[in-house]
Amino acid sequence: DCNPKFVPISRRTLTREVQSMFSTEKKRYEEILNNRVQRVSLTFDMWSSQQTLGYLCLTASYIDTDWQLHSHIL
């Protein structure tokens, strides 16, 4: 059953929100990578669903200057 209080958003609003989130995250990752990281390891994982939809996941991993391991799904 659907939630009667749910208010759908328009395609334009969703596009604007996703683009804003992308810009924010891009700046954050650029700052991290430029200031605390010398090397990054990229890994890819590909799979398909039972409906034959393809998926791809890109992960960036690095060790910062405090020797802490970080992994981010890009």
Stockholm file with secondary structure:
# STOCKHOLM 1.0

chainA/1-74         DCNPKFVPISRRTLTREVQSMFSTEKKRYEEILNNRVQRVSLTFDMWSSQQTLGYLCLTASYIDTDWQLHSHIL
#=GR chainA/1-74 SS CCCTTCCCCCHHHHHHHHHHHHHHHHHHHHHHHHHHCSCCEEEEEEEECTTCCEEEEEEEEEECTTSCEEEEEC
#=GC SS_cons        CCCTTCCCCCHHHHHHHHHHHHHHHHHHHHHHHHHHCSCCEEEEEEEECTTCCEEEEEEEEEECTTSCEEEEEC
//
